[in-house]
Every structure is written in structure tokens, then in C-alpha cells.
Amino acid sequence: MTQLIPQDQLEALIPTDANGLPKYIDMQGYRNIINHEPKRHWVEVNKYAGNSKYIPIGIIEELLREIYPAWEAKQIGQPQILANSVVVSVELRVFHPILNYWLTYPGVGAVPIQVNAGASPNDWTQIKSDALHKNAPAALSYAISNAAKKIGRLFGGHLNRDNSKV
């Protein structure tokens, strides 16, 4: 599998032992990692969502694999249709490397259902044939990313926030 994050960047962020496994000396070392700024080239802009910034799901998943000994994203219920969007809720569970305890972060993702060009977003007769096949997994990815943001800055937790009002 191709690594999205070059090994030297991972090593600079996440200390490892002789076997290449993440090594955390204490809680402060762990906090320093998750509150580290994401690399600029990881951050992308979604022109369809008001130019909001985000970190692609592939990078989020790779960071989860590198930082945590185990993690899982549990979908809560079935995808729902809300207005003209597919909505998915998840619980992202990570096994904390210092506490040796599972932590859970909730997340929600939504993607508008694709319709044929020029059609009203609420015209259900104009839904593209593969829309739900694409939109439900995309909503799941957004939900996982939304949950991961709650872990810390490394996962994009500060992107799109107006820090001038803090």
C-alpha cells in the first residue's frame, strides 16, 4: 500500500521504538503529537463548501493507524435521508496508547444527493443512478473525519475556526 504521508514526516511527528511502533513516554508527549499543526500540504480546500479547509480521509486514516494501536469507526444505525442529503453518524473509537483505554468520539457527515444537471435538488425522479452508491460512503468518510477532528489539531480540529473571537 502506498503511504500518503512520507515516512520522514511521520517520524518527525510520532516517535517510534526499535520495532517502528509508536512510543509515548508520557501524556504530555502524546498531547504534543495530537495538538501538532497538520502539514500544510495535507490540508485541502473544498470549493463546494464555501472554500472550507479539510484533511482528506486517507491522511486521517493513516494518522489513526500510526498513532493508535487500534481504532475503529462504528456506524450508528443506517444512513438517513435528511432533506436532499445522505447523513451518516459514527462513533470513532481509539485505543489510547497511554491510558490503555478506549476513547469514543462522535461524528456526523452529510453529502447532497446527486441529481441530473439542471434538476431541482428535491426532484427525486432526477437522482443519478449511482448517486447513493457514491454519496453514502462519502458521508461515512465525512463522519469519520468529523469525529477525528475532536481528537486534536493534527486531525484538523482547528481548521475553519475563527480564532479572532476566542
C-alpha positions as CSV (number, residue, x, y, z in Angstrom):
1,M,0.0,0.0,0.0
2,T,1.3,3.5,-0.9
3,Q,1.8,5.7,2.1
4,L,0.1,9.1,1.8
5,I,2.3,10.6,4.4
6,P,6.0,10.2,3.8
7,Q,7.9,8.2,6.4
8,D,10.2,11.1,7.4
9,Q,7.2,13.3,8.2
10,L,5.6,10.6,10.3
11,E,8.9,10.0,12.2
12,A,9.2,13.8,12.9
13,L,5.7,13.8,14.4
14,I,5.4,10.4,16.1
15,P,8.4,8.9,18.0
16,T,8.8,5.2,17.4
17,D,10.7,2.3,19.2
18,A,13.2,0.0,17.6
19,N,10.4,-2.0,16.0
20,G,8.9,1.0,14.4
21,L,5.9,1.1,16.8
22,P,4.6,4.4,18.2
23,K,6.3,5.2,21.5
24,Y,4.8,7.6,24.0
25,I,6.8,8.4,27.1
26,D,4.0,10.3,28.9
27,M,0.7,12.1,28.5
28,Q,2.5,15.3,27.5
29,G,4.3,13.6,24.7
30,Y,1.0,12.2,23.4
31,R,-0.6,15.7,23.7
32,N,2.2,17.3,21.8
33,I,1.6,14.9,18.9
34,I,-2.1,15.3,18.6
35,N,-2.0,19.1,19.1
36,H,0.7,19.5,16.4
37,E,-0.2,21.5,13.4
38,P,-1.1,19.3,10.3
39,K,1.4,19.7,7.4
40,R,0.2,22.4,5.0
41,H,0.2,20.1,2.0
42,W,-2.2,17.7,3.9
43,V,-4.8,20.5,4.0
44,E,-7.1,20.9,1.0
45,V,-9.9,23.3,0.2
46,N,-13.5,22.3,-0.7
47,K,-14.7,24.8,-3.2
48,Y,-18.2,23.3,-3.0
49,A,-18.5,24.0,0.7
50,G,-17.6,27.7,0.9
51,N,-13.8,27.0,0.5
52,S,-13.7,25.3,3.8
53,K,-10.4,23.5,4.7
54,Y,-10.2,19.8,5.4
55,I,-7.7,16.9,5.6
56,P,-8.6,14.1,3.2
57,I,-9.9,10.8,4.7
58,G,-6.8,8.9,3.5
59,I,-4.5,11.0,5.6
60,I,-6.9,10.9,8.6
61,E,-6.9,7.1,8.5
62,E,-3.2,6.9,8.1
63,L,-2.7,9.1,11.1
64,L,-5.1,7.0,13.1
65,R,-3.2,3.8,12.2
66,E,0.2,5.4,13.1
67,I,-0.8,7.0,16.4
68,Y,-3.2,4.4,17.9
69,P,-2.5,0.7,18.5
70,A,-6.2,0.1,17.4
71,W,-9.1,2.1,16.2
72,E,-12.5,1.6,14.6
73,A,-15.3,3.6,13.2
74,K,-18.7,2.2,14.2
75,Q,-21.6,3.4,12.1
76,I,-24.6,4.3,14.2
77,G,-27.8,3.0,12.6
78,Q,-28.4,3.2,8.9
79,P,-27.6,6.1,6.6
80,Q,-30.5,8.5,6.7
81,I,-32.0,10.8,4.1
82,L,-32.5,14.3,5.5
83,A,-33.8,17.0,3.1
84,N,-31.8,16.2,0.0
85,S,-28.7,14.7,1.7
86,V,-27.4,11.4,2.9
87,V,-26.5,11.6,6.6
88,V,-24.3,9.1,8.4
89,S,-23.4,9.1,12.1
90,V,-20.4,7.3,13.6
91,E,-18.6,6.6,16.8
92,L,-14.8,6.7,16.3
93,R,-13.1,4.6,18.9
94,V,-9.4,4.8,19.5
95,F,-7.4,2.8,22.0
96,H,-5.4,5.4,23.9
97,P,-1.7,4.4,24.0
98,I,-1.0,5.9,27.5
99,L,-4.3,5.3,29.3
100,N,-4.8,1.8,27.8
101,Y,-8.4,2.6,27.5
102,W,-10.9,3.1,24.6
103,L,-12.0,6.6,23.9
104,T,-15.0,7.4,21.8
105,Y,-15.6,10.5,19.6
106,P,-18.9,11.1,17.8
107,G,-19.1,12.3,14.2
108,V,-21.7,13.2,11.6
109,G,-21.3,13.5,7.9
110,A,-23.7,14.6,5.1
111,V,-23.5,14.7,1.4
112,P,-26.1,16.1,-1.0
113,I,-27.7,13.5,-3.2
114,Q,-26.6,14.0,-6.8
115,V,-29.3,14.8,-9.3
116,N,-29.1,15.3,-13.1
117,A,-27.8,18.7,-14.3
118,G,-30.4,21.4,-14.1
119,A,-32.8,19.4,-11.9
120,S,-34.1,20.6,-8.6
121,P,-32.2,19.1,-5.7
122,N,-35.6,17.8,-4.4
123,D,-36.7,16.2,-7.6
124,W,-36.4,12.6,-6.7
125,T,-37.1,11.5,-10.3
126,Q,-33.8,13.1,-11.3
127,I,-31.5,11.3,-8.9
128,K,-28.4,10.0,-10.7
129,S,-28.4,6.2,-10.9
130,D,-25.2,5.8,-8.9
131,A,-25.8,8.7,-6.5
132,L,-26.4,6.8,-3.4
133,H,-23.7,4.3,-4.2
134,K,-21.2,7.2,-4.1
135,N,-22.9,9.5,-1.6
136,A,-23.4,7.1,1.4
137,P,-19.7,6.2,1.5
138,A,-18.7,9.8,1.1
139,A,-21.0,10.8,4.1
140,L,-19.3,8.0,6.1
141,S,-15.9,9.4,5.3
142,Y,-17.0,12.9,6.4
143,A,-18.4,11.5,9.6
144,I,-15.1,9.8,10.5
145,S,-13.2,13.0,9.7
146,N,-15.7,15.0,11.8
147,A,-15.1,12.6,14.7
148,A,-11.3,12.7,14.3
149,K,-11.2,16.5,14.5
150,K,-12.3,16.2,18.1
151,I,-9.1,14.3,18.9
152,G,-6.8,17.3,18.2
153,R,-5.3,19.8,15.8
154,L,-3.3,17.2,14.0
155,F,-6.6,15.9,12.6
156,G,-7.8,19.3,11.6
157,G,-9.6,20.2,14.8
158,H,-8.9,23.9,14.4
159,L,-9.4,24.3,10.6
160,N,-12.2,26.7,9.6
161,R,-12.4,28.2,13.1
162,D,-12.3,32.0,13.6
163,N,-9.7,32.3,16.3
164,S,-10.1,36.1,16.5
165,K,-13.2,35.6,18.6
166,V,-11.5,33.4,21.2
